Amino acid sequence: MRVASATVLTLLCASFAAGCGGDTDPPPESMSGPTVQPADITAQAERLIGPKMPEGSTLECPDPLSAQVDATTTCSWAMPDGTSIGMTVTVTEITDGKASLNFANDDQVTPSPSS
């Protein structure tokens, strides 16, 4: 299963652009300017990339993303076999108060802690 997951994930390492970005929200106290909330990032990534991930994979995006071009945050896909893969989310543009996001999975799978 690990080889299958790694193979599938290798195919997903290309970037995925989200044409309809999330609305920007007022920033949390630790950030200045508008932000894209973790739930919005997760929803877009799951809609665009989720169907291509192994069944049972889950995504965690713990941090808000500053709604500024080139701002980044990191999310993590947890695979059913215990492995995981990071995903970098980058703001590519802001249009009419909406952030367009680019999703790029890491090149390598992180082994499960028990491996």
C-alpha positions in Angstrom: 0.0 0.0 0.0 2.9 2.4 0.7 4.2 2.0 -2.8 0.7 2.6 -4.2 0.2 5.7 -2.1 3.7 7.1 -3.1 2.9 6.4 -6.8 -0.4 8.2 -6.6 1.1 11.1 -4.7 3.9 11.4 -7.2 1.3 12.0 -9.9 -0.3 14.7 -7.7 2.9 16.7 -7.1 2.0 19.0 -10.0 0.4 22.2 -8.9 -3.3 22.7 -8.9 -4.7 26.2 -9.3 -8.0 27.2 -7.9 -9.7 29.7 -10.1 -12.4 30.6 -7.6 -10.5 31.5 -4.5 -11.9 31.9 -1.1 -13.3 35.2 0.2 -10.8 37.1 2.4 -11.7 37.6 6.0 -10.5 40.1 8.6 -7.2 38.9 10.0 -6.6 37.1 13.3 -4.8 39.2 15.8 -1.4 37.8 14.9 -1.7 38.8 11.2 -2.2 42.1 9.5 -4.5 42.4 6.5 -7.2 40.0 5.2 -6.8 36.3 5.4 -8.1 33.1 3.9 -9.4 30.8 6.7 -8.2 27.2 7.1 -11.7 25.9 6.4 -11.8 27.7 3.1 -8.3 26.4 2.1 -9.3 22.9 3.1 -12.6 23.0 1.2 -10.9 24.1 -2.1 -8.1 21.6 -1.8 -10.5 18.7 -1.0 -12.7 19.7 -3.9 -9.8 19.9 -6.4 -7.3 17.4 -5.2 -9.3 15.2 -2.8 -10.9 13.0 -5.5 -7.3 12.2 -6.8 -6.0 11.1 -3.3 -6.3 7.6 -2.0 -9.7 6.9 -0.5 -9.8 7.7 3.2 -7.2 10.5 3.0 -7.8 13.6 5.2 -6.5 17.1 4.9 -5.5 19.4 7.8 -4.8 23.1 7.2 -4.2 24.5 10.6 -3.2 28.1 9.9 -5.0 31.0 8.1 -3.3 32.3 5.0 -2.5 36.0 4.6 -4.4 37.2 1.5 -1.3 38.7 -0.2 0.2 37.5 -3.4 3.0 34.9 -2.8 1.9 34.3 0.8 2.1 30.6 1.7 0.9 28.1 4.3 1.4 24.4 4.7 -1.2 21.7 5.0 -0.9 18.0 5.4 -2.7 15.0 3.8 -3.0 12.0 6.1 -3.1 8.7 4.2 -5.1 5.7 5.3 -1.8 3.7 5.6 -0.4 6.1 8.2 1.9 8.0 5.9 1.4 11.7 5.2 2.4 14.3 2.6 2.7 18.0 3.0 1.0 20.5 0.6 2.1 24.1 0.1 -0.7 26.6 -0.6 0.3 29.8 -2.2 -1.8 32.9 -3.0 -1.3 33.6 -6.7 -3.5 36.7 -7.1 -6.3 38.7 -5.4 -9.2 39.7 -7.6 -12.4 41.4 -6.3 -11.6 40.4 -2.7 -11.0 36.8 -3.6 -7.7 35.0 -3.3 -6.7 32.5 -6.1 -4.7 29.6 -4.6 -2.1 27.3 -5.9 -1.8 23.8 -4.3 1.5 21.8 -4.6 2.0 18.5 -2.9 5.5 17.8 -1.5 7.7 15.4 -3.5 8.1 12.8 -0.8 5.8 10.9 1.5 6.5 11.0 5.2 6.5 7.5 6.7 4.1 6.7 9.5 5.6 7.1 13.0 5.4 3.3 13.5 7.4 2.5 10.4 
